[in-house]
Amino acid sequence: MPYQTLMNWKSKDETPAWVEPFLYYYEKGLALDELLKILEKYKKD
């Protein structure tokens, strides 16, 4: 994300509404990727 974008948010003292859900689902996706890696070991071919 461009630095200037963050500075614009800071100057307005607000974060766009989409940021929180984006971060939530990003973290959730990382956790799912980690789980899938673990399960891959037990996958039958």
Secondary structure by P-SEA (a helix, b strand, c coil): ccaaaaaaaaaacccccaaaaaaaaaaaaaaaaaaaaaacccccc
